[in-house]
Structures are given as C-alpha cells and as structure tokens.
Amino acid sequence: MERPIADDDFARLYEEYLPRILNYMRLRVDGEALAEDLTALTFERALTARGSLRSQAAFGGWLFRIAHNTVAEYYRGRRQVVSLDRLAAVSADEVPAEQYVERAEELATLQRALRTLPERDREVIALKFVGGLGNREIGRVMGLRAGHVAVLLYRALRKVRVELEKGSGDGQG
C-alpha cells in the first residue's frame, strides 16, 4: 500500500504540472484571472485529497480529473466557450511580429473550427493537446474507455480538418 504524497513530492509535482493545468484552464475558461483562480483551486483540492491517491504514478490523470471537475462546477448552468486567444497571448513575446500575426490568424481559424464541435469533443482535444494526457488518462478523467477516447479524438480531429479546409477555401486561391 502506497503512502500519501509527501510535501516535497507534492511541491515537485506542482512545479511539473502547473503550466499544463494553467494552459488547460486558459483553454476552458475566458480570462486569465479566472484561469489562474481555477488552477489554484485545482491544486488546493489536490493537496487536500492527496491521501486518496493510490499511486503517485497516477498523479497526472488524477489531477486533470480534479481540473475537469473544477471547470464543470464553474460552468454548471452556463454555456462554455473555448478561448484560444489566451494561448496566443501567452506566446506573443516568443516569436517575431510577422510570425505572431500568422500564428494569431491560424489560432483564430482553429478556434472557429473548434466551436463547431460538441463540448465533449472539445474537452477530449483540450486534454490531449493542452493537457498532454494519453487516451487512458483522458478516459479516467472523463469516465470513458481508452478506445472510446481514441474514436472521439479521431472523429473530432477529422471534423476540425474539414472545417479548416472549408476556411482555407473561402476568399483564397
């Protein structure tokens, strides 16, 4: 039987997962302050409940489940909006102005394509590409089997690709 996560281990895991959880929150909610608040709440809940974690190896999936539930609680009774603008703003200082403008345009196009997807598909994409989780971990977070996650992800990405192809065809060429 494993022991609860020690303070030093939790501090190390916090440092490792903070950027991923914050980026996940940025994608799921509108506003940097709200993303930071929900990230803090996620880690607070994780710290409080760390004794319930059976294995430190499962920390990532467990933490993202807490983050997922935190966002769900926040949006209970509201309609969720995916905002990639926050992710674009984060990297503004990392690239030259021309590349930044191109990237901002690409992100806006991607955001429009993602908005056409059902909520569950957007969640799978966020957990996969922003959270960096594998299908099995996503399945644990969302209460699905890994195979079902793979199918959802495949179909969602295919829909996004179709939307992006539609967008690249209008007004160009």
QUILINKA-V352656 format. One record per residue. OMEGA is omega in degrees with one decimal (* if undefined). Layout:
<<OMEGA> <OMEGA>>
This chain:
<<-178.4> <175.4> <174.5> <180.0> <179.2> <-178.9> <-179.7> <179.0> <179.4> <178.8> <178.6> <179.3> <176.3> <179.9> <-178.3> <-172.8> <-177.8> <-178.6> <-178.8> <179.7> <179.2> <177.3> <176.1> <179.6> <178.2> <179.3> <-173.3> <-177.0> <-179.3> <177.2> <-178.7> <-178.4> <178.6> <177.5> <178.8> <178.8> <-179.2> <174.7> <178.5> <179.0> <177.9> <-179.3> <175.9> <178.6> <178.9> <179.2> <-179.8> <-174.0> <-174.0> <177.8> <-179.4> <-179.4> <-176.1> <-176.5> <178.7> <178.7> <-179.4> <-173.7> <-176.2> <179.2> <179.3> <-179.5> <178.5> <174.1> <176.5> <179.1> <178.0> <-179.9> <178.5> <177.6> <179.9> <176.5> <-179.3> <-175.2> <180.0> <-179.3> <177.9> <174.3> <-176.2> <178.8> <176.4> <-179.2> <175.8> <178.5> <-178.9> <179.6> <178.0> <-178.0> <-178.7> <-173.8> <-175.9> <-177.2> <-173.0> <-175.4> <175.6> <-173.8> <-178.1> <179.3> <179.2> <178.9> <177.8> <-179.4> <178.7> <177.4> <178.1> <178.8> <177.9> <177.8> <178.0> <179.2> <177.7> <179.4> <179.7> <179.9> <178.9> <-176.6> <170.9> <-177.9> <-176.6> <178.7> <177.2> <179.6> <179.1> <179.6> <179.4> <-179.3> <-178.1> <-169.5> <176.1> <-179.5> <179.9> <-178.4> <173.3> <-177.6> <-180.0> <178.2> <177.4> <177.8> <178.0> <-179.6> <-172.6> <-179.8> <-179.0> <173.0> <-177.9> <178.2> <178.0> <177.1> <-179.8> <179.3> <178.7> <-179.0> <179.5> <-178.1> <-180.0> <179.8> <176.4> <177.9> <179.1> <179.4> <178.4> <179.3> <179.6> <177.2> <175.3> <-177.9> <-178.5> <-178.4> <-175.8> <176.3> <-178.8> <171.8> <*>>
